[in-house]
Amino acid sequence: MMKTDKEVQKDVIAELSFDPAVNQAEIGVEVKDGVVTLTGHVSNYSEKWNAETAAQRVAGVKALVIDMDTVLPELSVRSDADIAQSVENILRWKTFLPENAVKIMIENGWVKLSGEVEWEYQRLLTIEAIRHITGVTGVSDNIKLKPKIGSNAIKAIIEAALNRRTRDVSQNIQVAVQGSEVTLSGKVLNWSDRYLAIHSAWNTPGVSNVKDHIVFTN
């Protein structure tokens, strides 16, 4: 049975309260036609990211709108130059990326990333490392993946991965590949199935972009 908006709102609030990395009292939750809007002010970017992730875990959430601000406590405010130094250090210590693979630009605490890496896990590891740095108010990810293999091979690898993991998802997801860009379409029951499909596409060598056209069944 499909959840009502009030039921989705109640479950999102409960999930935010359940997550120890989130201060639910700082976050408002509004729901209309299954679209959840998170509002309020959080004290760091990591908490904002965790709130978004928590909301996505809730069944019945069709889309997520983020209207939260990151308002740093006075002791956490740092200059862009200080943040840049911390970003460079943590990338060197934790990611082991080739030198100059990722370019960094910072404006008012917001980190903008660009460049090219070989694998999707390297891109995710870079973002994961940065979002915990004191003073960071947000992250824009423009890192690209270097293409490695042809379109037909990419499509076959993604479809095989989906089929290995769950036939229910593989039978309802269509995979289209143009160059190094993958488009996923079809219907799934929940966020977990959608994440599985997207994760399978991003983990395929040669994929530089994934377009998500997956919808939820009613």
N, C-alpha and C positions, 0 to 999 in steps of 0.2 A: 504494500500500500504506500502511495506517495505521501511524504510528510507535508504538513501544513507549514506556512511561514513561521508561525509561532513555535512549532516543534523544532524546526531548523534553528531558529534563534536560541531556544533553550539549550539545544545540544552544542551549538558553537560556544555559548557562554560557559557551559560545563567543561568543554574541551580546553578552553583558554584557562579556566581555573585549575584544571588538572595538570597543565604543563608548568613545571617549576621555573622555567625560564621566562615566563610571562607574568606580568602583574595585571590580572584581569580587571582590577579596579580602575585602571587607566584607559581602558578600551571600551568604546561603545559598539554595539552590534545592532545593525538594522537589516531586515530581510524583506524583500519584495519579489514575489514570483520565483523564489529560489535563488535570487541574486543577493549575496551577502555583502554589506558595506561595513568595513571596520573604520571607526573614527577614534579621535582622541590624540593624546600626546604620550610618547614613550621616551625613556631617558637615554636610550642608545639604539643604534641600528640593529644590533643582534636581537634585541627584544622584538623589534618590528618584524624582522624576518621570521622569528619563531612564532609570532602571532599569526602571520600569513600561513605558515606551514600547518599550524594547529587547525585553523579554520578549514583548510583544504582536506583534512583528514575526515571531516564529518560527512556522513552520507546525506544526500539531499541538497548539497551545495552545488548549484549549477554554474555559478560564476562568482568571482571575488573582486570587489572594488576596494582599493586601499585609499583611505582619506585620513591617514595618520601622519602626524608630524613627529620628527625626532628633535626633542628639546634637551640639549645636553646640560647636566648640572655644571655649575661654575667651575668646579675642580676638573671637569673632563674636557673643557674647551681648550683646544690647542691650535697653534698656527698651522697653515697648510704645509709650510716647510717642515715642521716637526712630524706631521702625519706622513709626508712623503718619505722621510727618512725611515720611519717605522715600517711603512709598506715595503720599501726596498729591502730592508733587513729581513722581514718575515718571509718574503718571497724567496730570498736567497737561502734561508735556513730550512724552510718547510716544503718547498715545491721542487727544488732542484731543476728548474727550467733552464734551457739554454740562455746564455747572456743576451739581453735585449729582445727576447721573444715576446715579452709583454711590455707595452708602453703605458705609462701612468701620467694622468693629469688630475690635479686636485683643485677644487674651487669651493671655498667655504665648507670644507670638511667632506664634500661629496667627491668620491673617487671614481674617475672615468678610466676604464681599461680598454686597450686596443692591442692589436698585434695578432700573431698566429702561433698556435701550438699544434702538436701532433695528435693528441687524444683528448676526448671529452673529459676524462677524469682530471686532466691537468687544468682545464678551464674551471671545473667545479672546485678543485683543490685551491686554486688561486682565490676564488671568491670566498670560500670558506675561511681561508686564512685572514683575509682582509676585514671581514665583517665584524670580527671581535676586537679590532684595534680601537683603543680609546681615542675619541675625537671624531671618528668616522660617522657621518650622518646619513650616508647612502652610498650605493655602488651601482654604476652603470656598466654593463658588460657588453663590450663590442669586440670581444676576442673571437677570432675566426679559427676554424679547423682547416688544416692543409688537406686538400683532396688527394686520395691515394689510389682508388680503384674506380672502375666503370659503373655506370648506372645500373646495369643488369645485375652485376655482382652485389651491389649495395641492396637492391630490392630482395634478392634471394637470401642474403644473410639475415635481413630484418625479419622476413617471413618465417625463416627457419627458427630464429630465436623465439618469436611469438608462439610458434607451434610447439616448441620444446617446453615452454613455460605454462601455457594454458590453451587448450584447443578452443575453449569458449570465446576467448578474446581474439584469437587468430582468425576464427571464422567470421567475425563481425567487423574486422578492421581491414580497410583497403590501403595499400601502400603504393604510392606513386613517386617515382624518382625522376628528376630532371637535373642532369649534371651531378652536382654534389648536394642538391637540395631535396629533402624528403617531405612529402605531404601525406599526412595521415587523416583518414576520414572513416566514418562509420559510427556505430553506436555502442556504448558500454553502460554497465549498470552503476558504476561508482568511480570515485577518484582513483582508487587503487588500480583498477583495470586501465584507466587512462594513463596513469603514471607508468605502468608496466610497458605499454605500447611506446610511449615517448622515450622512456629509458632505453628500450631495445633499439630504437632508431638512433639515439645519440651515441650509443656505445658501439656503433658500427663504424669501422675505419673508413675515412673518406667523406663522411657526412659533415657538411659545413653549416647546415641550417635545417631545422625541423618546423614545418608549419602544422599546427594542430587544428584540424577541422572536426575533431571528434565531438559528438554530442551525447548527452545522457538520455537513456530511455525513460519514459514516464512510467 
